[in-house]
Amino acid sequence: MKTANSVVHSYSCCYSLAVEIFVSFVADTFCSKMQSVRRCEVIKGHLKRNEVSSLSAEIVQDNHHYTLDGFDILSKEDCEFYDKNGFFVVRGLVPDHELHRYNDRFQKICKKEIKVPGMIIMRDVAIAKSEFVPGEQAVTKIQDYQNDPVMFEYCTNQNILQYVEAFIGKDVMAMHTMLINKPPDPGAKTSRHPMHQDLHYFPFRPANRIVCSWTAMQKVDRSNGCLVVVPGSHKIAKLLPHVYPKWEGGVNKMYHGIQDYDPNSPRVHLSMEPGDTVFFHPLLIHGSGTNITTGFRKAISCHYASSDCHYIDVDGTAQENISKEVAEVAKRRVGPDVQFDFKDIWYIKAKLAQGERKNL
Ligand SMILES: O=C(O)CCC(=O)C(=O)O
């Protein structure tokens, strides 16, 4: 079932940036003790560059514990591969009959034969404003399928959970669920997904106790827009600022991309067969390409987190933009009088997949 993974890249840790931010913190403390506004301003003026860094990227504690001891499913080499690259592919993990079951259910959801509470149905930006067409043609993604008993079987699939445990432990929450139905590109390249880090969307930590499983529901390769990853990018241990890319043809709702993404970063395209599953770290930089075929490219995914993780406040951080956007969408759905906190939204949609629910 398992496959060898290749491609090796290493990234240096941002030790110097951490030092700069520490220096900035020390300067702040020093300033308040001195109670001299003038003196503080002089010092802070010298440190301006450092302050900008601390506002623009979150340094994520990186203790290098990307996998856990005591789970035999990953060999020593597998663990080393994940540590180094931030992803790990298992071939043929989800059998065909299960993929067909999810696909049948998806088709019913698209035709509005089934309504799932809390689920978001997204349409590609290129067709978002056109008339409702029953069927998958109009649907680019369904998000938050946790309340559908058939789709949720993916999150509790034992083949997947036996790997998930090795990354995050035995108490497992399904935090974010998607079936992505990348449409044939209309020519505007809107089927692309910009390069991003999933942690941008999540107000919980630590990052090392979060993992995504993404399963190809059919053959995926460069022609239909397979996943693209920057191996080892999780090791910079930094959550980078994300914004909407300035793409001529438009960008799908909530598809934020890394603000200063370097298109020359060494990338790997993950060609996968149906049932192949990639597990990846929430800081891994990834995205997906244009679907230049005439068919839809389907994948099903779940982001899992240990229920020992804790929520964080993202106000004043680089995640504030996405938290406001998500809260706006929630408000539109539920009504303007309800006050939403980003964390509340995550708490409500999180669902136990295995073990005991604790903090999340
Ligand atoms: O399946 C894809 O095309 C990319 C999905 C993805 O990276 C995401 O939704 O965060």
The ligand as a Tripos MOL2 file, in Angstrom:
@<TRIPOS>MOLECULE
LIG
   10     9     1     0     0
SMALL
NO_CHARGES

@<TRIPOS>ATOM
      1 O1         -7.5640   20.2620   -4.5040 O.co2     1 LIG1
      2 C1         -7.0570   21.3100   -4.8650 C.2       1 LIG1
      3 O2         -7.0930   21.6810   -6.0220 O.co2     1 LIG1
      4 C2         -6.3550   22.2180   -3.8730 C.3       1 LIG1
      5 C3         -7.0420   22.1820   -2.5910 C.3       1 LIG1
      6 C4         -6.3950   23.0160   -1.5640 C.2       1 LIG1
      7 O3         -5.2150   23.1810   -1.5290 O.2       1 LIG1
      8 C5         -7.2160   23.6410   -0.5630 C.2       1 LIG1
      9 O4         -8.4510   23.6910   -0.7190 O.co2     1 LIG1
     10 O5         -6.6400   24.1360    0.4300 O.co2     1 LIG1
@<TRIPOS>BOND
     1     1     2 2
     2     2     3 1
     3     2     4 1
     4     4     5 1
     5     5     6 1
     6     6     7 2
     7     6     8 1
     8     8     9 2
     9     8    10 1
@<TRIPOS>SUBSTRUCTURE
     1 LIG1         1 GROUP 0 **** ****
